[in-house]
């Protein structure tokens, strides 16, 4: 019990990896453990694409905004919401599936994300490091082409996996009371917001972040530089088109 808590409490995002392979045996053990995770209705409506080939990684690199760990990590795992397999099973067994809608995509995306996090825990317990790539949903339309994903399959997240080249500092997290509500949701007052975000705002790296981006406050870095409204709208439209093209918008 103590060991797993230590792993979770001490986890790091690893972006630099040793030039050392992850054996098929270790990867198989991690994935075998991960697929025991919880899943909606015991359907397992997800798939995991393993990428080891250096040329395929180079194809994926620009789709993940040229983050170097895409090609430096020995293993890249793309987690997909996948109703293709389940739908084919239904039709081959004289059952008519009704999974061409947004709810079904959302269900499959939840399954994929839960198994992705379980992979992370199993990988870290094996001494490996991981990094989530949030770029997956931004460039889902292109990743679909590179990975040859059929209708009913949408990539939702990607993990780099490998042996850490070093142990970086932990990224900051909000205090527990920031995210926990008892019995019902209790909305945040102005004082609550000040208290919750005070430590984050006063961190040296946050203050540096503000200066480098010529902003007044840390939230301005998020709203004006990192996650801008126009970008959010653009990538939202792309993702909605992906869902339509992949057969998840029949409602």
Backbone bond lengths (Angstrom), bond angles and torsions (degrees), N, CA, C in turn:
res aa  C-N    CA-C-N  psi(-1)  N-CA   C-N-CA  omega(-1)  CA-C   N-CA-C  phi
1 X - - - 1.472 - - 1.521 110.50 -
2 X 1.339 116.32 -46.25 1.465 120.19 -178.59 1.523 110.94 -62.12
3 X 1.322 118.26 -39.09 1.457 121.80 -175.90 1.528 111.29 -62.05
4 X 1.323 117.81 -46.01 1.461 119.80 -178.18 1.521 110.81 -66.98
5 X 1.339 117.71 -36.64 1.458 119.85 177.10 1.530 110.62 -66.12
6 X 1.312 117.06 -38.38 1.462 120.52 177.48 1.529 110.65 -62.37
7 X 1.322 116.25 -41.56 1.467 120.97 178.87 1.527 110.42 -60.82
8 X 1.313 116.36 -46.83 1.464 120.89 -177.43 1.523 111.83 -68.78
9 X 1.322 116.51 -42.06 1.468 119.91 -176.95 1.526 112.52 -72.69
10 X 1.321 116.31 -21.46 1.464 119.85 -176.85 1.524 113.20 -109.53
11 X 1.318 117.66 13.73 1.464 119.41 -174.98 1.525 111.60 -67.19
12 X 1.328 114.48 148.22 1.457 123.54 178.72 1.528 109.87 -127.89
13 X 1.307 116.11 156.89 1.453 121.19 169.39 1.522 107.37 -89.72
14 X 1.335 116.20 120.04 1.463 121.21 -175.38 1.531 109.68 -103.83
15 X 1.327 114.75 118.74 1.467 120.23 179.84 1.532 112.81 -112.36
16 X 1.324 117.01 -8.02 1.470 121.69 178.95 1.529 109.22 -122.29
17 X 1.330 114.97 129.69 1.460 119.89 -173.16 1.527 111.90 -125.40
18 X 1.336 115.28 149.17 1.454 121.15 173.46 1.527 110.08 -69.07
19 X 1.329 116.05 153.97 1.465 120.23 173.99 1.532 108.14 -81.09
20 X 1.294 114.57 69.09 1.466 121.93 -176.83 1.525 108.29 -141.18
21 X 1.313 116.03 128.91 1.460 120.09 -174.87 1.530 111.84 -72.27
22 X 1.308 115.05 157.43 1.467 122.13 169.58 1.519 106.15 -100.28
23 X 1.299 116.96 118.31 1.467 119.91 -174.22 1.523 111.35 -65.55
24 X 1.329 115.11 155.02 1.464 120.56 175.92 1.524 110.57 -59.60
25 X 1.338 116.11 -35.23 1.462 120.41 -179.12 1.529 111.27 -63.19
26 X 1.333 116.83 -47.03 1.465 120.33 179.84 1.518 110.63 -65.47
27 X 1.331 116.85 -44.59 1.471 119.79 -179.35 1.525 110.82 -63.49
28 X 1.325 116.75 -40.75 1.469 120.51 179.02 1.523 110.52 -62.77
29 X 1.320 117.05 -40.70 1.473 121.08 179.66 1.530 110.51 -64.19
30 X 1.331 116.57 -43.04 1.468 121.15 179.35 1.523 110.56 -62.60
31 X 1.333 116.17 -48.28 1.469 119.95 -176.73 1.529 111.51 -69.71
32 X 1.317 116.59 -34.39 1.473 119.75 177.64 1.519 111.00 -64.25
33 X 1.334 116.37 -38.05 1.465 120.10 176.43 1.518 110.56 -70.02
34 X 1.336 116.66 -39.94 1.464 120.90 -174.71 1.518 112.95 -65.78
35 X 1.326 117.11 -36.23 1.467 117.91 -176.84 1.532 112.78 -75.48
36 X 1.339 116.50 -0.66 1.465 119.78 171.61 1.529 111.12 -83.16
37 X 1.316 117.28 -1.44 1.454 120.90 -176.09 1.523 111.89 -67.84
38 X 1.318 116.19 166.08 1.465 121.50 179.87 1.523 110.54 -63.44
39 X 1.324 115.75 149.12 1.455 121.38 -178.86 1.525 109.06 -152.32
40 X 1.312 117.69 146.77 1.458 122.04 -176.98 1.528 111.45 -63.14
41 X 1.322 116.85 121.53 1.464 121.33 174.92 1.510 114.37 59.65
42 X 1.327 117.97 19.77 1.463 123.35 -176.73 1.531 111.75 55.45
43 X 1.349 116.32 34.49 1.466 120.38 -178.69 1.524 112.85 -91.66
44 X 1.325 117.81 -26.18 1.473 122.15 -177.32 1.539 111.62 52.08
45 X 1.324 115.28 55.48 1.462 119.93 -175.91 1.544 110.49 -87.77
46 X 1.313 114.47 62.57 1.459 122.28 176.29 1.521 108.67 -147.90
47 X 1.312 116.50 160.24 1.461 122.90 170.82 1.518 108.54 -137.31
48 X 1.329 116.14 155.19 1.462 122.37 179.80 1.525 108.38 -123.63
49 X 1.325 116.38 120.85 1.461 120.92 178.44 1.529 108.09 -97.10
50 X 1.327 116.49 120.50 1.467 122.07 177.79 1.521 108.46 -92.85
51 X 1.324 116.68 124.79 1.463 120.92 176.76 1.527 109.08 -118.19
52 X 1.331 115.13 116.93 1.467 121.93 175.48 1.534 110.83 -116.02
53 X 1.318 116.17 -28.62 1.462 122.06 -174.55 1.525 111.20 -63.53
54 X 1.330 116.77 128.46 1.463 121.10 -175.20 1.525 112.09 -65.08
55 X 1.331 117.26 -34.93 1.472 119.47 179.86 1.519 111.18 -69.30
56 X 1.313 116.58 -38.32 1.466 119.77 177.80 1.526 110.37 -67.41
57 X 1.318 117.13 -37.24 1.471 120.24 175.77 1.527 110.97 -61.71
58 X 1.335 116.37 -38.99 1.464 119.90 178.46 1.523 111.36 -63.81
59 X 1.329 116.85 -34.22 1.464 120.21 175.88 1.522 110.95 -66.37
60 X 1.326 115.66 -37.24 1.466 120.54 -177.96 1.522 112.83 -79.69
61 X 1.329 116.59 -23.60 1.468 120.91 -174.29 1.532 113.80 -51.86
62 X 1.332 120.62 -53.32 1.469 119.06 -179.36 1.526 113.33 -66.00
63 X 1.315 116.45 -23.53 1.464 119.93 179.14 1.525 111.26 -74.91
64 X 1.327 116.22 -16.53 1.467 121.93 173.79 1.525 110.14 -108.75
65 X 1.323 114.88 32.78 1.462 123.75 174.24 1.530 112.29 56.07
66 X 1.351 114.77 35.62 1.472 122.12 174.55 1.531 113.94 57.71
67 X 1.314 116.72 34.53 1.461 120.48 174.02 1.536 108.13 -74.20
68 X 1.324 116.50 121.08 1.462 121.63 -167.51 1.521 113.66 -61.38
69 X 1.348 117.61 -25.63 1.464 117.83 -177.14 1.533 112.39 -67.39
70 X 1.342 116.85 -15.25 1.464 120.24 177.62 1.527 110.71 -61.33
71 X 1.325 116.49 -39.05 1.465 119.20 179.91 1.531 112.68 -98.19
72 X 1.334 117.03 -18.58 1.467 119.62 -178.11 1.529 112.69 -86.19
73 X 1.324 117.24 -30.31 1.470 119.71 177.90 1.523 108.91 -71.55
74 X 1.327 118.17 139.04 1.465 119.89 -179.64 1.525 114.01 -66.54
75 X 1.335 116.33 -25.99 1.469 120.11 -177.99 1.522 110.19 -132.41
76 X 1.327 114.31 135.46 1.458 121.95 173.49 1.524 106.98 -119.60
77 X 1.328 116.74 128.42 1.463 121.00 -179.60 1.521 109.18 -118.18
78 X 1.326 116.59 121.74 1.464 121.90 176.57 1.525 108.61 -106.21
79 X 1.317 115.86 120.47 1.471 122.11 -177.44 1.523 108.62 -98.11
80 X 1.320 115.12 127.61 1.464 120.63 -173.95 1.522 111.90 -121.35
81 X 1.328 115.22 138.31 1.462 120.40 164.63 1.522 105.83 -69.56
82 X 1.333 117.59 126.10 1.473 119.61 -171.30 1.523 111.49 -139.36
83 X 1.333 116.01 103.62 1.458 121.01 171.08 1.517 111.21 -102.59
84 X 1.328 118.16 1.92 1.461 121.46 179.37 1.531 111.09 -62.32
85 X 1.328 115.68 -50.87 1.464 120.32 -177.43 1.529 111.33 -63.20
86 X 1.335 116.74 -46.49 1.469 120.92 -177.51 1.520 110.92 -65.26
87 X 1.339 117.06 -39.83 1.467 121.61 179.12 1.522 110.81 -63.26
88 X 1.333 117.13 -42.47 1.470 120.05 178.69 1.524 111.31 -64.15
89 X 1.327 115.72 -39.50 1.468 119.87 177.64 1.525 110.43 -60.69
90 X 1.341 115.90 -45.68 1.464 120.34 179.33 1.524 110.96 -56.96
91 X 1.323 116.60 -48.85 1.467 120.47 -175.49 1.516 112.25 -68.41
92 X 1.343 116.44 -31.45 1.463 118.81 177.18 1.527 112.24 -75.31
93 X 1.332 116.36 -9.51 1.468 120.69 178.75 1.529 111.97 -118.19
94 X 1.345 115.91 29.57 1.461 123.02 174.42 1.530 113.19 60.02
95 X 1.328 116.48 34.49 1.468 121.67 176.53 1.518 107.60 -120.48
96 X 1.334 116.60 135.51 1.463 120.40 -178.65 1.525 110.23 -95.57
97 X 1.327 118.08 111.16 1.466 121.75 -176.46 1.532 112.01 -75.16
98 X 1.328 115.38 150.90 1.460 121.11 177.48 1.516 110.34 -128.92
99 X 1.335 115.90 55.20 1.461 120.50 -171.43 1.530 112.92 -116.53
100 X 1.336 115.66 27.35 1.463 120.91 -179.55 1.527 111.01 -99.40
101 X 1.329 116.21 49.12 1.468 121.14 -172.94 1.526 109.56 -144.27
102 X 1.332 115.12 168.10 1.459 120.02 -174.84 1.523 112.44 -64.57
103 X 1.331 117.70 -38.02 1.464 119.91 179.23 1.526 110.73 -57.26
104 X 1.324 116.06 -41.50 1.464 119.55 -179.36 1.524 111.27 -66.36
105 X 1.336 116.75 -40.61 1.466 118.51 174.99 1.521 110.37 -59.38
106 X 1.321 116.66 -46.04 1.461 120.82 -177.71 1.526 110.41 -61.35
107 X 1.329 116.11 -41.63 1.460 121.56 177.40 1.528 110.74 -59.45
108 X 1.327 115.81 -47.68 1.464 120.41 -178.25 1.523 111.29 -68.79
109 X 1.337 117.16 -35.00 1.464 120.46 177.93 1.524 110.51 -64.56
110 X 1.327 116.82 -40.63 1.463 120.36 177.07 1.530 109.87 -61.02
111 X 1.320 117.13 -46.34 1.465 121.01 177.97 1.526 111.01 -56.16
112 X 1.339 115.72 -45.95 1.464 120.51 -177.22 1.526 111.60 -64.53
113 X 1.322 116.46 -39.67 1.461 119.90 -178.64 1.524 112.00 -71.58
114 X 1.333 116.38 -36.11 1.468 119.16 178.00 1.526 110.32 -65.07
115 X 1.330 116.50 -43.75 1.464 118.32 -179.78 1.531 110.69 -69.07
116 X 1.330 116.96 -32.23 1.470 119.85 177.05 1.526 110.66 -61.99
117 X 1.324 116.57 -44.52 1.463 119.43 179.95 1.525 111.12 -67.31
118 X 1.313 117.22 -34.31 1.460 119.99 176.91 1.527 110.46 -66.43
119 X 1.330 117.15 -38.13 1.460 120.93 173.95 1.530 110.35 -58.32
120 X 1.334 116.01 -42.99 1.468 120.24 179.20 1.521 111.24 -57.89
121 X 1.321 116.31 -47.61 1.468 119.99 -177.68 1.528 110.71 -64.17
122 X 1.345 116.14 -44.14 1.464 119.84 179.55 1.523 111.06 -65.28
123 X 1.324 116.60 -38.10 1.467 120.59 179.75 1.523 110.75 -66.23
124 X 1.332 116.46 -46.33 1.464 120.30 -179.74 1.521 111.64 -65.68
125 X 1.330 116.76 -33.16 1.462 120.25 175.92 1.529 111.41 -67.58
126 X 1.338 115.64 -20.51 1.470 120.99 178.59 1.521 112.33 -93.37
127 X 1.343 116.78 2.90 1.454 121.06 178.99 1.518 114.75 91.74
128 X 1.324 116.77 2.08 1.456 121.33 179.74 1.519 111.26 -86.18
129 X 1.334 116.70 165.63 1.452 122.46 175.48 1.514 109.91 -116.27
130 X 1.323 115.63 156.39 1.470 120.39 -177.79 1.528 109.93 -137.62
131 X 1.328 114.07 159.51 1.459 120.68 170.79 1.514 108.49 -146.62
132 X 1.334 116.27 127.54 1.464 121.27 174.85 1.520 109.35 -75.92
133 X 1.332 116.84 142.62 1.457 122.69 174.99 1.530 108.92 -114.12
134 X 1.323 115.70 103.18 1.460 120.20 -179.62 1.511 113.24 -72.12
135 X 1.324 116.33 -8.16 1.460 121.04 179.79 1.528 113.11 -68.19
136 X 1.315 117.79 -12.70 1.463 121.75 -174.79 1.520 112.15 -57.73
137 X 1.330 117.31 -46.90 1.466 118.85 -178.04 1.522 111.53 -74.58
138 X 1.345 117.44 -27.19 1.469 119.57 177.49 1.525 110.96 -63.17
139 X 1.329 115.01 -41.52 1.466 120.31 -173.32 1.524 112.33 -113.74
140 X 1.316 115.68 30.12 1.471 120.32 -176.97 1.525 112.01 -56.16
141 X 1.335 117.52 -38.61 1.465 120.82 -177.39 1.527 111.95 -61.70
142 X 1.331 117.16 -35.91 1.460 120.79 179.38 1.523 112.03 -81.43
143 X 1.337 116.38 -36.27 1.465 120.47 177.78 1.523 110.02 -63.70
144 X 1.316 116.66 -36.41 1.471 121.59 176.35 1.531 110.20 -57.11
145 X 1.321 116.87 -41.78 1.472 120.98 -179.92 1.526 110.96 -67.47
146 X 1.328 116.22 -47.53 1.464 120.33 -175.77 1.527 111.35 -65.19
147 X 1.325 116.57 -38.87 1.473 120.64 -177.07 1.521 112.93 -94.09
148 X 1.330 116.52 2.60 1.470 121.45 175.57 1.528 112.14 57.52
149 X 1.337 115.84 49.18 1.462 120.36 -177.72 1.530 110.39 -84.13
150 X 1.330 117.40 129.05 1.470 120.23 -179.63 1.525 111.39 -79.63
151 X 1.331 116.18 176.71 1.467 120.29 174.68 1.520 109.37 -58.67
152 X 1.318 114.90 146.62 1.455 119.92 -178.05 1.501 113.71 89.30
153 X 1.354 116.69 1.52 1.462 120.83 -178.37 1.532 109.09 -129.70
154 X 1.349 116.22 127.80 1.463 122.00 -179.25 1.526 108.76 -135.47
155 X 1.338 119.10 127.73 1.472 120.74 176.45 1.520 110.19 -71.02
156 X 1.336 116.82 135.81 1.467 119.92 -177.95 1.524 113.69 -120.42
157 X 1.325 117.93 -25.63 1.467 119.40 173.60 1.525 109.09 -160.72
158 X 1.344 115.06 162.08 1.463 121.64 -179.93 1.520 108.65 -134.88
159 X 1.328 115.63 144.39 1.466 121.93 175.80 1.515 110.06 -122.05
160 X 1.340 116.16 136.06 1.458 119.72 164.30 1.526 106.70 -90.51
161 X 1.334 115.12 146.83 1.462 120.09 -173.26 1.520 108.98 -142.04
162 X 1.324 116.49 127.78 1.452 119.65 178.23 1.517 112.07 -178.89
163 X 1.318 114.93 -176.54 1.466 120.64 -179.76 1.530 108.98 -84.26
164 X 1.330 118.36 125.42 1.469 120.90 -176.73 1.524 112.69 -60.69
165 X 1.346 115.67 134.92 1.465 120.72 175.31 1.526 111.01 -83.06
166 X 1.315 116.03 -9.60 1.462 121.99 178.44 1.508 109.00 -174.25
167 X 1.309 115.95 171.55 1.465 120.76 179.59 1.531 108.53 -111.68
168 X 1.327 117.39 100.25 1.466 120.09 -178.59 1.525 111.06 -75.15
169 X 1.320 115.49 168.51 1.457 119.49 174.14 1.522 109.58 -65.12
170 X 1.323 115.40 151.82 1.461 119.19 174.48 1.529 109.39 -69.60
171 X 1.330 115.30 143.03 1.462 118.66 171.86 1.528 108.26 -73.64
172 X 1.315 116.02 155.05 1.459 119.65 -177.18 1.526 111.17 -72.36
173 X 1.307 115.28 156.72 1.460 122.29 174.88 1.523 108.52 -136.52
174 X 1.326 115.84 149.72 1.459 120.27 175.44 1.521 109.48 -66.39
175 X 1.332 118.37 155.26 1.472 120.13 176.89 1.522 110.69 -64.49
176 X 1.297 116.16 155.98 1.464 121.68 -176.62 1.519 112.39 -54.34
177 X 1.341 116.40 -40.27 1.467 119.03 -177.18 1.523 112.72 -65.30
178 X 1.323 117.51 -14.19 1.462 120.15 178.49 1.521 112.36 -70.66
179 X 1.316 116.65 -27.48 1.471 119.43 -172.73 1.535 113.74 -115.85
180 X 1.320 117.00 -6.71 1.465 120.57 -176.74 1.529 110.52 -99.82
181 X 1.340 115.43 133.78 1.463 122.61 175.12 1.529 107.64 -126.61
182 X 1.294 117.68 138.79 1.462 121.42 -178.17 1.527 110.71 -102.22
183 X 1.309 114.44 121.55 1.471 124.62 176.78 1.526 112.73 71.18
184 X 1.310 118.56 -55.67 1.464 121.26 176.63 1.536 108.35 -135.42
185 X 1.323 115.02 166.53 1.470 120.31 179.28 1.518 109.19 -72.51
186 X 1.329 115.75 128.60 1.466 120.62 175.91 1.521 107.44 -110.39
187 X 1.328 115.92 114.78 1.455 119.57 -175.40 1.525 111.33 -66.45
188 X 1.311 116.28 158.37 1.466 122.62 -173.47 1.526 111.51 -91.11
189 X 1.302 115.58 130.82 1.465 120.53 173.33 1.531 108.35 -83.43
190 X 1.328 116.57 171.14 1.465 120.50 175.84 1.525 110.87 -60.45
191 X 1.314 116.21 -38.86 1.471 120.22 178.55 1.522 110.94 -64.87
192 X 1.332 115.86 -39.32 1.465 119.74 177.72 1.524 110.70 -59.87
193 X 1.326 115.85 -46.50 1.472 120.46 -179.22 1.522 110.37 -61.32
194 X 1.311 117.17 -44.61 1.468 120.76 178.43 1.521 111.23 -58.38
195 X 1.324 116.23 -44.05 1.458 121.38 -177.57 1.536 111.44 -68.85
196 X 1.322 115.77 -45.06 1.465 120.99 -176.18 1.523 111.72 -62.92
197 X 1.343 116.13 -41.65 1.462 119.99 -172.41 1.533 114.02 -98.15
198 X 1.337 116.86 0.66 1.464 119.57 -175.58 1.525 112.13 -58.89
199 X 1.307 116.92 -52.29 1.465 119.92 -176.91 1.525 111.14 -62.62
200 X 1.326 117.11 -42.24 1.466 120.99 179.20 1.529 111.00 -60.68
201 X 1.316 116.59 -42.06 1.461 121.11 -176.93 1.529 112.39 -70.03
202 X 1.340 116.28 -27.22 1.461 119.88 -175.93 1.526 113.65 -93.91
203 X 1.306 117.21 -1.13 1.463 119.96 178.43 1.534 109.92 -63.55
204 X 1.327 117.85 142.34 1.470 120.39 178.44 1.523 113.16 -55.64
205 X 1.344 117.16 -39.49 1.464 118.61 -179.37 1.523 111.81 -69.40
206 X 1.344 117.14 -31.80 1.461 120.06 176.61 1.525 110.99 -68.59
207 X 1.329 115.90 -43.12 1.463 120.05 179.35 1.535 110.53 -64.14
208 X 1.318 115.96 -38.01 1.464 120.08 176.45 1.523 110.88 -64.95
209 X 1.316 116.01 -41.38 1.460 123.62 178.32 1.538 110.34 -57.29
210 X 1.324 115.70 -43.55 1.465 121.50 179.89 1.528 110.27 -64.38
211 X 1.334 116.54 -46.27 1.465 120.67 -179.13 1.529 111.55 -64.07
212 X 1.315 115.99 -45.38 1.475 120.15 -177.12 1.525 111.99 -61.52
213 X 1.313 115.70 -31.40 1.467 119.78 -178.35 1.525 113.21 -97.73
214 X 1.341 114.97 6.30 1.469 120.89 176.49 1.532 111.67 56.07
215 X 1.341 115.27 47.62 1.458 120.56 -179.36 1.525 110.58 -119.32
216 X 1.321 115.02 166.97 1.464 121.25 179.17 1.508 112.45 -87.93
217 X 1.333 116.39 -38.28 1.458 121.33 -174.13 1.526 110.31 -133.59
218 X 1.322 115.70 160.96 1.465 120.83 178.34 1.532 112.17 -64.03
219 X 1.343 119.62 -43.52 1.466 118.28 177.53 1.525 113.71 -56.66
220 X 1.332 117.49 -31.32 1.463 120.08 178.65 1.530 111.28 -64.01
221 X 1.318 116.85 -30.75 1.461 119.94 176.85 1.529 109.75 -64.67
222 X 1.326 115.71 -39.62 1.467 119.99 178.88 1.523 111.67 -70.19
223 X 1.336 116.53 -46.66 1.469 119.59 -173.64 1.525 113.46 -78.26
224 X 1.339 117.18 -30.61 1.461 120.15 -173.10 1.526 113.72 -102.76
225 X 1.340 116.64 -19.59 1.459 119.57 -173.95 1.526 112.38 -122.00
226 X 1.330 116.53 -55.47 1.470 119.34 -170.36 1.524 113.50 -82.18
227 X 1.316 117.83 -47.83 1.464 121.61 -175.73 1.526 109.38 -130.51
228 X 1.324 114.94 75.22 1.451 121.18 -173.37 1.536 111.30 -78.31
229 X 1.320 115.04 150.59 1.461 120.81 -179.79 1.538 111.47 -53.19
230 X 1.319 116.37 -47.90 1.466 119.12 -176.64 1.528 112.16 -63.39
231 X 1.333 116.62 -35.49 1.464 119.73 176.61 1.523 110.93 -69.05
232 X 1.328 115.65 -42.35 1.462 119.70 178.72 1.525 111.16 -59.25
233 X 1.313 116.68 -43.03 1.466 121.06 179.87 1.525 110.28 -66.09
234 X 1.333 115.97 -44.15 1.466 120.47 -179.91 1.524 111.72 -59.14
235 X 1.337 115.83 -51.39 1.463 118.74 -177.79 1.532 111.96 -71.72
236 X 1.326 117.96 -26.83 1.465 120.62 173.89 1.522 110.34 -62.78
237 X 1.332 116.18 -44.15 1.466 120.31 179.24 1.526 111.04 -63.11
238 X 1.338 115.48 -41.48 1.462 119.15 177.78 1.526 111.37 -61.30
239 X 1.350 116.04 -44.90 1.461 119.52 -178.37 1.521 111.65 -66.15
240 X 1.331 117.25 -40.15 1.469 120.00 177.79 1.528 110.75 -62.64
241 X 1.323 116.49 -37.11 1.469 119.64 176.67 1.529 110.49 -65.96
242 X 1.339 115.88 -40.32 1.467 120.08 176.49 1.525 110.37 -58.28
243 X 1.326 116.71 -46.59 1.466 120.17 -179.01 1.519 111.15 -62.23
244 X 1.328 116.35 -38.50 1.470 120.18 177.26 1.526 110.49 -66.75
245 X 1.328 116.33 -48.14 1.466 120.73 -178.44 1.528 112.28 -63.80
246 X 1.334 116.06 -32.56 1.465 120.35 -178.85 1.523 113.03 -88.65
247 X 1.351 116.18 1.88 1.455 120.09 170.72 1.504 116.31 90.51
248 X 1.348 117.48 27.76 1.458 120.20 -177.57 1.536 114.40 -113.09
249 X 1.328 117.96 17.18 1.466 119.02 -175.99 1.530 112.60 -124.32
250 X 1.328 116.80 32.64 1.470 121.06 178.77 1.534 108.42 -91.27
251 X 1.343 115.93 84.71 1.450 120.13 177.06 1.530 110.53 -149.59
